Amino acid sequence: MCGITGFWKHPGESMEVMTQWGDAMNDTLRHRGPDDGGLWADDKAGVVLASRRLAILDLSPAGHQPMTSHRGRYVLAYNGEIYNFLEIRRDLEREGEYCVSNSDTEVLLEACALWGIEPALSRLNGMFSFALWDTKEHTLTLVRDRLGVKPLYYGWTHNTFLFGSELKALHSFPDFTGTVDRSSVALFLRLGYVPAPYSIYENIYKLPPGHLLTISAPRQHTSPRSYWCARRMAEAGVQNRFRGDIHEAADEMELLLRDSVRLRMLADVPVGAFLSGGIDSSLIAAMMQAQTTSTVKTFTIGFTEASHNEADYAKEIAEHLGSEHTDVCLSPKDAQDIIPLLPGIYDEPFADPSQIPTFLVAQLARQSVTVSLSGDGGDELFGGYREYVLGTQRWRRLRRLSPIVRSLIREGAKGIGLLGVGRLRKIEQLLDVTTPEAMHQYHLSQWMWPADLVPAAGEHLTPFTDPTLYADALTDTERMMYMDLVTYLPEDILTKLDRASMAVSLEARVPLLDYRLVEFAWQLPLDFKLHRGRGKRILRSILTRYVPPRLFERPKMGFGLPLGQWLRGPLRPWVEELLDPTKLRQQGVFNPMPVCQAWMEHLHGTQNRAIELWGILMFQAWQEKWI
């Protein structure tokens, strides 16, 4: 695991200056790779590639980056892990290409050199983002893995092309302008994150999952293209349904998942697992323990508030599996201590409150291991969110309403004075829903009307609102699940996991997002996932082979925290400092009135506005650090 960065500008700067700039960018990523750092520069071309290394495979200097190909044509800066690199290395050897190290970096580089970038990508099973410079053609190619486990930003500032694993690397470039994109702010308030391809800054973008970008000049503004398309994958899956029964599907899924876990346990450093006590993480931990003679190390964060605490459940499962278990209870004071660090960890506004316990469980795990496996992805692939059931039910009722009936309901609601303006507007927004995608966005929106808060800001098109991005041939529920696969999963769940783990130099691996498993999951009938109002049917079936149902069959709690109580209590001074109306007016991003109204409603207990307020607070804290 590493962090990568670099730039390409027209020649004219000395090697000394280019190296100085590249080193400054690279130093911002030291947390992603504390074991080694390297830089490659060509002053005649104006190109710099830099990398920080967290040594996981082949701890020797042979894995140093950036790495040059055997014949000298290509230079690679790479972040991630190629889990099937041994298989690919054997394929290379059969064609006469022998690697001199035991690192997956060399295998990736020589695969691209021998077969070409896209043919090489089709063979990879892993999580990765990388930059590849072609010294012959003078082209720079950026690549991001299929599901977006690893991040990659890029963009232009004053005709210089920049890229990096995190925005802080781009931010340190001398000419970086960093103009906030108000439309991205509006999207952030709605979703709690800025979705790809956008970033919080104008002219800076996220490379979408499954895409690559090739440029042949630093000023060339080209669009990424997909080498693996989630939409085509999902459409192909539902048109080629698995024909066996649930037991046969569970058998095949178990084999795939065991192999995925096996591959992700390969490392030359200690490996453990996050264990929440839920179905996904319990299944991963169980399969790890079943495939090793060593005792697996597992880690859990709990809460002092019993209503949010799953630590005891995790402990019971750990005892059953025989893992070496460590847990820590999170108090309001712990949260207070972490909050000042969040704008630096998430150097783009990010408003999922579980970012706090995720960071703390990563910090806990890093005391014992360098790699930790996570159960992320199970909810999105196997129907774990209650919104899939509620959203589908609500959508099916709503779509039966003709435009005339909708209009009558709208007018009738206006006549009920007790509803209040806010509730009336929610009814009107619901009546405007015309697709399952829009219904899903309605359920996920943190702020229903971001334009109220960010004057003169529109919202960029997203997979929720752009019909050209909708998947065909899917059921209504599957359309909602697909939305999460291409938005919430990479932009929230995986962003949270990457930044939290990398902040403490821990590599997090996600077995449920092995692309083979993802493709198989989309072939399964929906009933194998959602059954009688409950999700993860097939995962439950597999888990019963390892863990008694009494240990995991309980209502889903999630990785939430008692944020509402904390904002009114120990965090109140911090809240009121950031939401001061005078400060809001001076900064000029937010309309102070709806922000202050939301805070008063929350403070006095008339409404729980914790989630909406967290978004504002995270933006304010980010703005104070980076703008």
C-alpha positions as CSV (number, residue, x, y, z in Angstrom):
1,M,0.0,0.0,0.0
2,C,1.3,3.4,-0.9
3,G,0.4,7.0,-1.8
4,I,1.2,8.4,-5.2
5,T,1.4,11.9,-6.6
6,G,3.1,13.9,-9.4
7,F,2.7,16.5,-12.0
8,W,3.3,17.3,-15.7
9,K,4.0,20.8,-16.9
10,H,5.7,22.3,-19.9
11,P,9.6,22.0,-19.7
12,G,11.4,25.0,-18.4
13,E,12.0,24.3,-14.7
14,S,15.3,22.9,-13.4
15,M,15.5,19.4,-12.1
16,E,16.2,20.9,-8.7
17,V,13.0,22.9,-8.7
18,M,10.9,20.0,-10.0
19,T,12.3,17.6,-7.4
20,Q,11.6,20.2,-4.7
21,W,8.0,20.5,-5.7
22,G,7.6,16.7,-6.1
23,D,9.1,16.1,-2.7
24,A,6.8,18.6,-1.1
25,M,3.7,16.8,-2.6
26,N,5.0,13.4,-1.7
27,D,5.7,14.4,1.9
28,T,2.0,15.2,2.5
29,L,1.4,11.4,1.9
30,R,4.0,10.1,4.3
31,H,1.2,8.6,6.5
32,R,0.2,6.4,3.5
33,G,3.7,5.0,3.2
34,P,6.1,5.6,6.1
35,D,8.5,2.8,5.1
36,D,10.0,4.4,2.0
37,G,9.7,7.3,-0.4
38,G,10.8,7.9,-3.9
39,L,10.7,10.3,-6.8
40,W,11.3,10.0,-10.6
41,A,11.7,13.2,-12.7
42,D,12.4,14.1,-16.3
43,D,13.1,17.8,-16.6
44,K,13.1,17.6,-20.4
45,A,9.6,16.3,-20.5
46,G,8.5,18.2,-17.4
47,V,7.2,15.1,-15.6
48,V,7.5,14.1,-11.9
49,L,6.2,10.8,-10.4
50,A,6.5,10.3,-6.7
51,S,5.5,7.6,-4.3
52,R,5.3,6.7,-0.6
53,R,5.5,3.0,0.4
54,L,3.9,1.0,3.1
55,A,5.8,-2.3,2.7
56,I,3.4,-5.3,2.7
57,L,4.9,-7.7,0.1
58,D,8.6,-8.1,-0.5
59,L,9.9,-5.8,2.3
60,S,13.3,-5.4,0.6
61,P,14.4,-2.4,-1.4
62,A,13.5,-4.3,-4.6
63,G,10.0,-2.9,-4.2
64,H,11.1,0.7,-4.3
65,Q,9.0,3.1,-6.3
66,P,8.6,4.8,-8.7
67,M,9.8,1.7,-10.7
68,T,11.1,1.6,-14.2
69,S,10.3,-1.3,-16.5
70,H,13.1,-3.8,-17.6
71,R,13.5,-2.2,-21.0
72,G,13.3,1.3,-19.7
73,R,10.1,2.5,-21.5
74,Y,7.7,2.7,-18.7
75,V,7.8,4.3,-15.2
76,L,5.2,3.3,-12.6
77,A,3.9,4.9,-9.4
78,Y,1.4,2.5,-7.8
79,N,-0.9,2.4,-4.8
80,G,-2.6,-0.9,-3.8
81,E,-2.3,-4.6,-3.9
82,I,-2.6,-7.1,-6.8
83,Y,-3.8,-10.2,-5.0
84,N,-3.3,-12.6,-7.9
85,F,0.2,-11.2,-8.8
86,L,1.8,-14.7,-8.4
87,E,-0.5,-16.1,-11.1
88,I,0.2,-13.1,-13.4
89,R,4.0,-13.5,-12.8
90,R,3.7,-17.1,-13.9
91,D,1.9,-15.9,-17.1
92,L,4.8,-13.4,-17.7
93,E,7.4,-16.1,-17.2
94,R,5.7,-18.4,-19.7
95,E,6.2,-15.6,-22.2
96,G,9.8,-15.1,-21.3
97,E,9.5,-12.1,-18.9
98,Y,11.1,-12.8,-15.5
99,C,10.7,-10.6,-12.5
100,V,13.7,-10.0,-10.3
101,S,11.7,-9.1,-7.1
102,N,8.8,-10.6,-5.2
103,S,6.8,-7.4,-5.4
104,D,3.4,-7.0,-7.1
105,T,4.6,-3.6,-8.3
106,E,7.1,-5.2,-10.7
107,V,4.5,-7.7,-11.9
108,L,2.0,-4.9,-12.7
109,L,4.6,-2.8,-14.5
110,E,5.9,-5.7,-16.7
111,A,2.3,-6.8,-17.4
112,C,1.5,-3.4,-18.7
113,A,4.8,-3.3,-20.7
114,L,4.2,-6.7,-22.3
115,W,0.5,-6.8,-23.0
116,G,-0.6,-3.2,-22.9
117,I,-2.5,-1.4,-20.2
118,E,-6.0,-2.5,-20.8
119,P,-5.2,-6.2,-21.5
120,A,-3.2,-6.2,-18.3
121,L,-6.0,-4.6,-16.3
122,S,-8.4,-7.4,-17.4
123,R,-6.1,-9.9,-15.6
124,L,-5.8,-8.0,-12.3
125,N,-7.6,-8.9,-9.1
126,G,-6.9,-6.2,-6.6
127,M,-7.3,-2.7,-5.3
128,F,-5.2,-0.1,-7.0
129,S,-4.6,3.3,-8.4
130,F,-1.5,4.1,-10.5
131,A,0.2,6.5,-12.8
132,L,2.2,5.1,-15.8
133,W,4.5,7.3,-17.8
134,D,5.4,6.1,-21.3
135,T,8.9,7.6,-22.1
136,K,8.6,6.6,-25.8
137,E,5.1,8.0,-26.6
138,H,5.2,10.8,-23.9
139,T,1.8,9.8,-22.5
140,L,0.7,9.7,-18.9
141,T,-2.0,7.2,-17.9
142,L,-3.9,7.2,-14.6
143,V,-5.9,4.1,-13.6
144,R,-8.3,3.3,-10.7
145,D,-9.5,-0.1,-9.7
146,R,-12.9,-1.5,-10.6
147,L,-14.9,-0.7,-7.4
148,G,-13.0,2.4,-6.3
149,V,-11.3,0.9,-3.2
150,K,-8.2,3.1,-3.8
151,P,-8.6,6.9,-4.5
152,L,-7.1,9.0,-7.2
153,Y,-7.5,12.7,-7.8
154,Y,-6.3,14.7,-10.9
155,G,-6.8,18.1,-12.5
156,W,-5.3,21.2,-13.9
157,T,-4.0,24.4,-12.3
158,H,-2.4,27.1,-14.5
159,N,-1.8,24.6,-17.3
160,T,-0.1,22.1,-15.1
161,F,-1.6,18.6,-14.7
162,L,-1.6,17.3,-11.2
163,F,-2.5,14.0,-9.6
164,G,-2.4,12.3,-6.2
165,S,-3.9,9.8,-3.9
166,E,-5.3,12.6,-1.7
167,L,-6.1,16.2,-2.3
168,K,-3.5,17.4,0.2
169,A,-0.8,16.4,-2.3
170,L,-2.3,18.6,-5.0
171,H,-2.9,21.3,-2.5
172,S,0.8,21.6,-1.7
173,F,1.8,22.3,-5.4
174,P,3.0,26.0,-5.5
175,D,0.5,27.1,-8.2
176,F,-2.5,25.3,-6.8
177,T,-5.5,27.6,-6.8
178,G,-8.1,25.6,-4.9
179,T,-11.3,27.5,-5.8
180,V,-14.3,25.9,-4.1
181,D,-16.9,24.5,-6.5
182,R,-20.3,25.7,-5.1
183,S,-22.2,23.0,-7.0
184,S,-20.0,20.4,-5.3
185,V,-20.8,22.0,-1.9
186,A,-24.5,21.6,-2.7
187,L,-24.0,18.0,-3.6
188,F,-22.0,17.4,-0.4
189,L,-24.8,18.8,1.7
190,R,-27.3,16.5,0.1
191,L,-25.2,13.3,0.1
192,G,-22.5,13.8,2.8
193,Y,-19.7,13.4,0.2
194,V,-18.7,14.8,-3.1
195,P,-19.4,12.1,-5.7
196,A,-17.0,11.3,-8.6
197,P,-16.1,12.6,-11.0
198,Y,-16.3,15.9,-9.1
199,S,-14.2,17.2,-6.2
200,I,-14.7,20.1,-3.8
201,Y,-12.5,22.2,-6.1
202,E,-13.1,23.5,-9.6
203,N,-11.0,21.8,-12.3
204,I,-10.0,19.0,-9.9
205,Y,-11.6,15.6,-10.3
206,K,-11.8,12.1,-8.9
207,L,-11.0,9.4,-11.4
208,P,-14.2,7.2,-11.4
209,P,-13.9,3.5,-10.4
210,G,-13.1,1.2,-13.3
211,H,-11.7,4.1,-15.4
212,L,-8.4,5.2,-16.9
213,L,-7.3,8.6,-18.2
214,T,-4.5,9.1,-20.8
215,I,-3.1,12.5,-21.7
216,S,-0.4,13.3,-24.2
217,A,0.2,16.9,-23.2
218,P,-0.1,18.7,-19.8
219,R,-2.8,21.1,-21.0
220,Q,-4.8,18.4,-22.7
221,H,-8.3,18.1,-21.1
222,T,-9.5,14.7,-22.0
223,S,-12.3,12.6,-20.4
224,P,-11.7,9.3,-18.6
225,R,-12.9,6.1,-20.3
226,S,-14.0,2.9,-18.6
227,Y,-12.2,-0.4,-18.9
228,W,-14.7,-2.1,-16.6
229,C,-18.3,-0.9,-16.5
230,A,-20.4,-1.5,-13.4
231,R,-23.6,-0.8,-15.3
232,R,-22.8,-3.4,-18.1
233,M,-21.7,-5.8,-15.4
234,A,-25.0,-5.5,-13.5
235,E,-27.1,-5.6,-16.7
236,A,-25.3,-8.8,-17.8
237,G,-25.7,-10.3,-14.4
238,V,-29.5,-10.0,-14.2
239,Q,-29.8,-11.2,-17.8
240,N,-27.7,-14.3,-17.0
241,R,-29.3,-15.3,-13.7
242,F,-27.9,-18.1,-11.6
243,R,-30.2,-21.1,-12.2
244,G,-29.5,-23.2,-9.1
245,D,-31.3,-23.1,-5.7
246,I,-30.2,-21.0,-2.7
247,H,-28.1,-23.9,-1.3
248,E,-26.2,-24.3,-4.6
249,A,-25.7,-20.6,-4.8
250,A,-24.4,-20.5,-1.2
251,D,-21.9,-23.3,-2.0
252,E,-20.5,-21.4,-4.9
253,M,-20.5,-18.1,-3.1
254,E,-18.7,-19.7,-0.2
255,L,-15.9,-21.0,-2.5
256,L,-15.5,-17.6,-4.0
257,L,-15.4,-15.8,-0.7
258,R,-13.0,-18.3,0.9
259,D,-10.6,-17.7,-2.1
260,S,-11.1,-14.0,-1.8
261,V,-10.2,-14.1,1.9
262,R,-7.3,-16.4,1.2
263,L,-5.8,-14.0,-1.3
264,R,-6.2,-11.1,1.0
265,M,-4.4,-12.8,3.8
266,L,-1.2,-13.0,1.7
267,A,1.3,-10.5,3.3
268,D,4.8,-10.4,4.7
269,V,3.4,-8.5,7.7
270,P,0.9,-9.3,10.4
271,V,-2.8,-9.5,9.3
272,G,-6.0,-9.1,11.3
273,A,-9.7,-8.2,10.9
274,F,-12.2,-5.6,12.0
275,L,-15.1,-7.4,13.8
276,S,-18.3,-5.5,14.6
277,G,-20.4,-8.6,15.4
278,G,-22.5,-8.1,12.3
279,I,-23.0,-10.6,9.5
280,D,-20.3,-9.3,7.1
281,S,-17.4,-8.9,9.4
282,S,-18.2,-12.1,11.3
283,L,-18.2,-14.0,8.0
284,I,-14.8,-12.6,7.0
285,A,-13.3,-13.3,10.4
286,A,-14.7,-16.9,10.3
287,M,-13.2,-17.6,6.9
288,M,-9.9,-16.2,8.0
289,Q,-9.8,-18.4,11.1
290,A,-10.9,-21.4,9.0
291,Q,-8.0,-21.1,6.6
292,T,-5.1,-20.6,9.0
293,T,-3.5,-22.5,11.9
294,S,-2.6,-19.2,13.5
295,T,-4.9,-17.3,15.8
296,V,-6.5,-14.4,13.9
297,K,-6.4,-11.0,15.6
298,T,-9.8,-9.2,15.6
299,F,-10.6,-5.6,16.7
300,T,-13.8,-3.9,17.8
301,I,-14.8,-0.4,18.9
302,G,-17.8,-0.1,21.2
303,F,-19.7,2.8,22.8
304,T,-20.4,3.8,26.4
305,E,-24.1,4.3,25.3
306,A,-25.7,0.9,25.4
307,S,-28.1,1.7,22.5
308,H,-25.1,2.0,20.1
309,N,-22.9,-0.7,21.5
310,E,-22.3,-4.0,19.6
311,A,-19.0,-4.8,21.3
312,D,-20.4,-7.6,23.5
313,Y,-21.8,-9.3,20.4
314,A,-18.5,-9.1,18.7
315,K,-16.8,-10.5,21.7
316,E,-19.1,-13.5,21.7
317,I,-18.4,-14.3,18.1
318,A,-14.7,-13.9,18.7
319,E,-14.8,-16.4,21.5
320,H,-16.7,-18.8,19.3
321,L,-14.2,-18.5,16.5
322,G,-11.2,-18.5,18.9
323,S,-9.7,-15.3,17.6
324,E,-7.4,-13.1,19.7
325,H,-9.8,-10.2,20.3
326,T,-9.2,-6.6,21.4
327,D,-11.9,-4.0,22.0
328,V,-12.1,-0.5,23.2
329,C,-15.1,1.5,24.3
330,L,-15.6,5.0,22.7
331,S,-16.6,7.8,25.0
332,P,-17.7,11.4,24.1
333,K,-14.2,12.5,25.2
334,D,-12.6,10.2,22.6
335,A,-14.8,11.7,19.9
336,Q,-13.8,15.2,21.0
337,D,-10.2,14.3,20.7
338,I,-10.6,12.9,17.2
339,I,-12.7,15.7,15.7
340,P,-9.9,18.3,15.3
341,L,-8.0,15.7,13.2
342,L,-10.8,15.0,10.8
343,P,-10.2,17.8,8.3
344,G,-6.7,16.7,7.9
345,I,-7.6,13.0,7.5
346,Y,-10.5,13.7,5.1
347,D,-9.0,16.5,3.2
348,E,-12.2,16.9,1.3
349,P,-15.5,17.6,3.2
350,F,-16.9,14.3,4.4
351,A,-19.9,13.9,6.7
352,D,-20.4,10.3,7.7
353,P,-20.2,10.4,11.5
354,S,-19.0,6.8,11.6
355,Q,-15.7,8.2,10.3
356,I,-14.8,8.6,14.0
357,P,-15.2,5.0,15.2
358,T,-13.7,3.8,11.9
359,F,-10.5,5.8,12.5
360,L,-10.4,4.6,16.1
361,V,-10.7,0.9,15.2
362,A,-8.0,1.4,12.6
363,Q,-5.8,3.0,15.2
364,L,-6.5,0.1,17.5
365,A,-5.7,-2.5,14.9
366,R,-2.5,-0.8,13.9
367,Q,-1.0,-1.4,17.3
368,S,-0.9,-5.1,16.5
369,V,-1.1,-5.6,12.7
370,T,-0.2,-3.8,9.4
371,V,-3.1,-5.3,7.3
372,S,-6.7,-5.6,8.4
373,L,-9.6,-7.2,6.5
374,S,-13.0,-5.5,6.5
375,G,-16.5,-6.6,5.8
376,D,-17.5,-3.6,3.8
377,G,-19.6,-4.1,0.6
378,G,-22.0,-6.7,2.0
379,D,-24.9,-4.3,2.5
380,E,-24.7,-2.9,-1.1
381,L,-24.3,-6.3,-2.8
382,F,-26.7,-8.4,-0.7
383,G,-29.5,-6.0,0.2
384,G,-28.5,-5.1,3.8
385,Y,-30.0,-1.6,4.0
386,R,-33.7,-1.2,5.1
387,E,-34.0,1.6,2.5
388,Y,-34.2,-1.1,-0.2
389,V,-37.4,-2.5,1.3
390,L,-38.9,0.8,2.4
391,G,-37.9,2.6,-0.8
392,T,-39.3,-0.1,-3.1
393,Q,-42.6,-0.1,-1.2
394,R,-42.9,3.6,-1.3
395,W,-42.0,3.8,-4.9
396,R,-44.5,1.2,-5.9
397,R,-47.3,3.1,-4.2
398,L,-46.2,6.4,-5.6
399,R,-45.9,5.4,-9.2
400,R,-49.6,4.3,-9.3
401,L,-50.6,7.9,-8.7
402,S,-51.5,9.8,-11.9
403,P,-50.4,13.4,-12.3
404,I,-53.9,14.5,-11.5
405,V,-53.9,12.6,-8.2
406,R,-50.5,13.9,-7.3
407,S,-51.7,17.5,-7.9
408,L,-54.8,16.9,-5.7
409,I,-52.6,15.6,-2.9
410,R,-50.2,18.5,-3.2
411,E,-53.1,21.0,-3.0
412,G,-54.7,19.2,-0.1
413,A,-51.5,19.1,1.8
414,K,-51.2,22.9,1.5
415,G,-54.6,23.2,3.1
416,I,-53.5,21.4,6.2
417,G,-52.0,24.2,8.3
418,L,-50.6,21.9,11.0
419,L,-48.1,20.3,8.6
420,G,-45.6,23.1,8.7
421,V,-43.4,24.4,5.9
422,G,-40.7,21.8,6.2
423,R,-43.1,18.8,6.2
424,L,-45.1,20.3,3.3
425,R,-42.0,20.7,1.2
426,K,-41.0,17.1,1.9
427,I,-44.4,15.9,0.6
428,E,-44.0,18.1,-2.5
429,Q,-40.5,16.7,-3.1
430,L,-41.8,13.1,-2.7
431,L,-44.6,13.8,-5.2
432,D,-42.0,14.9,-7.7
433,V,-40.2,11.6,-7.6
434,T,-40.5,9.8,-11.0
435,T,-37.9,7.0,-10.9
436,P,-36.5,4.5,-8.4
437,E,-33.2,6.3,-8.5
438,A,-34.9,9.6,-7.5
439,M,-36.7,7.7,-4.7
440,H,-33.4,6.4,-3.4
441,Q,-31.9,9.8,-3.5
442,Y,-34.9,11.1,-1.6
443,H,-34.2,8.6,1.2
444,L,-30.5,9.3,1.3
445,S,-30.6,13.1,1.2
446,Q,-29.2,14.7,4.3
447,W,-30.4,18.2,3.3
448,M,-33.4,18.0,1.0
449,W,-32.9,21.5,-0.4
450,P,-29.2,22.4,-0.6
451,A,-30.0,25.5,-2.6
452,D,-31.5,27.0,0.5
453,L,-28.1,26.9,2.2
454,V,-25.7,27.6,-0.7
455,P,-27.0,30.6,-2.6
456,A,-26.6,30.6,-6.4
457,A,-25.5,27.0,-6.5
458,G,-26.9,24.3,-8.7
459,E,-26.1,20.6,-8.4
460,H,-24.0,18.6,-10.8
461,L,-25.6,15.6,-12.5
462,T,-25.1,12.3,-10.7
463,P,-26.1,8.7,-11.3
464,F,-29.3,9.6,-9.3
465,T,-30.3,12.4,-11.6
466,D,-28.8,11.6,-15.0
467,P,-31.0,9.1,-16.9
468,T,-28.2,8.2,-19.3
469,L,-26.4,6.6,-16.4
470,Y,-29.4,4.4,-15.3
471,A,-29.0,0.6,-15.6
472,D,-31.6,-1.3,-17.7
473,A,-33.4,-4.6,-17.1
474,L,-33.1,-4.3,-13.3
475,T,-35.9,-4.5,-10.8
476,D,-36.8,-1.4,-8.9
477,T,-34.9,-2.7,-5.8
478,E,-31.9,-3.7,-7.9
479,R,-31.9,-0.2,-9.4
480,M,-31.5,1.2,-5.9
481,M,-28.8,-1.3,-5.0
482,Y,-27.0,-0.3,-8.2
483,M,-27.1,3.3,-7.2
484,D,-25.3,2.5,-4.0
485,L,-22.8,0.4,-5.9
486,V,-21.7,3.3,-8.0
487,T,-22.2,6.2,-5.5
488,Y,-22.4,5.4,-1.7
489,L,-20.0,2.5,-1.7
490,P,-17.0,4.2,-3.3
491,E,-17.7,7.7,-2.2
492,D,-18.7,7.1,1.4
493,I,-17.9,3.6,2.6
494,L,-14.6,3.1,0.8
495,T,-13.5,6.7,1.2
496,K,-14.0,6.4,4.9
497,L,-12.2,3.1,5.1
498,D,-9.2,4.3,3.0
499,R,-8.6,7.6,4.8
500,A,-9.1,6.2,8.3
501,S,-6.8,3.3,7.8
502,M,-4.2,5.1,5.8
503,A,-4.1,7.9,8.4
504,V,-2.5,5.4,10.8
505,S,-0.5,3.5,8.1
506,L,-2.8,0.5,8.1
507,E,-3.8,-1.4,4.9
508,A,-7.5,-2.3,4.8
509,R,-8.6,-5.0,2.4
510,V,-12.1,-5.8,1.4
511,P,-12.8,-9.4,0.5
512,L,-16.5,-8.9,-0.4
513,L,-15.4,-6.6,-3.2
514,D,-13.4,-9.1,-5.1
515,Y,-14.7,-8.4,-8.6
516,R,-15.4,-12.1,-9.2
517,L,-17.7,-12.1,-6.2
518,V,-19.3,-8.8,-7.2
519,E,-20.1,-10.2,-10.7
520,F,-21.5,-13.4,-9.2
521,A,-23.6,-11.5,-6.7
522,W,-25.3,-9.6,-9.6
523,Q,-26.3,-12.9,-11.2
524,L,-28.2,-14.0,-8.1
525,P,-32.0,-13.7,-8.0
526,L,-33.1,-10.9,-5.7
527,D,-34.8,-13.4,-3.5
528,F,-31.4,-14.9,-2.6
529,K,-30.5,-11.5,-1.1
530,L,-33.7,-9.9,0.1
531,H,-36.2,-12.4,1.6
532,R,-39.3,-11.6,3.6
533,G,-38.1,-8.2,4.3
534,R,-34.6,-9.2,5.5
535,G,-31.4,-8.7,3.6
536,K,-28.3,-10.8,3.2
537,R,-30.2,-14.1,2.9
538,I,-27.3,-15.9,1.2
539,L,-24.7,-14.5,3.6
540,R,-26.7,-15.6,6.5
541,S,-26.9,-19.1,5.0
542,I,-23.1,-19.3,4.6
543,L,-22.4,-17.8,8.1
544,T,-24.5,-20.5,9.8
545,R,-21.9,-23.0,8.6
546,Y,-19.3,-21.2,10.9
547,V,-21.3,-19.4,13.6
548,P,-24.5,-20.3,15.4
549,P,-27.4,-18.1,14.3
550,R,-28.1,-17.0,17.9
551,L,-24.9,-15.1,17.9
552,F,-25.6,-12.9,14.9
553,E,-29.4,-12.9,14.3
554,R,-30.5,-9.6,15.7
555,P,-31.6,-6.2,14.5
556,K,-29.0,-4.3,12.4
557,M,-27.3,-1.6,14.5
558,G,-24.6,-0.4,12.1
559,F,-21.5,1.6,13.0
560,G,-23.3,4.7,14.2
561,L,-22.8,6.8,17.2
562,P,-24.9,8.9,19.5
563,L,-24.2,12.1,17.6
564,G,-27.3,13.9,18.5
565,Q,-26.6,13.7,22.3
566,W,-23.0,14.7,21.8
567,L,-23.8,17.8,19.8
568,R,-26.2,19.0,22.5
569,G,-23.7,18.0,25.3
570,P,-19.9,17.9,25.2
571,L,-19.5,19.1,21.6
572,R,-21.8,22.1,22.0
573,P,-19.0,24.7,22.4
574,W,-17.4,23.4,19.2
575,V,-20.7,23.5,17.3
576,E,-21.5,27.0,18.3
577,E,-18.1,28.3,17.4
578,L,-18.3,26.9,13.9
579,L,-22.0,27.9,13.4
580,D,-21.7,31.5,14.6
581,P,-24.0,33.5,12.3
582,T,-21.4,36.4,11.9
583,K,-18.8,33.9,10.8
584,L,-21.1,32.2,8.4
585,R,-22.0,35.6,6.8
586,Q,-18.3,36.6,6.5
587,Q,-17.3,33.3,4.9
588,G,-20.1,33.7,2.3
589,V,-20.7,30.0,1.6
590,F,-23.8,29.3,3.6
591,N,-27.0,31.2,4.2
592,P,-26.9,31.6,8.1
593,M,-30.7,31.5,8.6
594,P,-31.5,27.9,7.8
595,V,-28.3,26.7,9.5
596,C,-29.1,28.5,12.7
597,Q,-32.7,27.4,12.6
598,A,-31.6,23.7,12.3
599,W,-29.2,24.2,15.3
600,M,-31.9,25.7,17.4
601,E,-34.4,22.9,16.6
602,H,-31.8,20.3,17.5
603,L,-30.6,22.1,20.6
604,H,-34.1,22.4,22.0
605,G,-35.0,18.9,21.1
606,T,-37.9,19.8,18.7
607,Q,-36.2,17.8,15.9
608,N,-33.1,15.6,15.6
609,R,-31.0,17.5,13.0
610,A,-27.7,15.8,13.9
611,I,-27.0,14.4,10.4
612,E,-27.7,17.7,8.6
613,L,-25.7,19.7,11.1
614,W,-22.8,17.3,10.9
615,G,-22.4,18.1,7.2
616,I,-22.3,21.8,7.9
617,L,-19.9,21.3,10.7
618,M,-17.5,19.1,8.7
619,F,-17.5,21.7,5.9
620,Q,-16.8,24.5,8.3
621,A,-14.0,22.5,10.0
622,W,-12.5,21.6,6.6
623,Q,-12.8,25.2,5.4
624,E,-10.9,26.5,8.4
625,K,-8.0,24.2,7.7
626,W,-7.7,24.3,3.9
627,I,-9.1,27.5,2.6
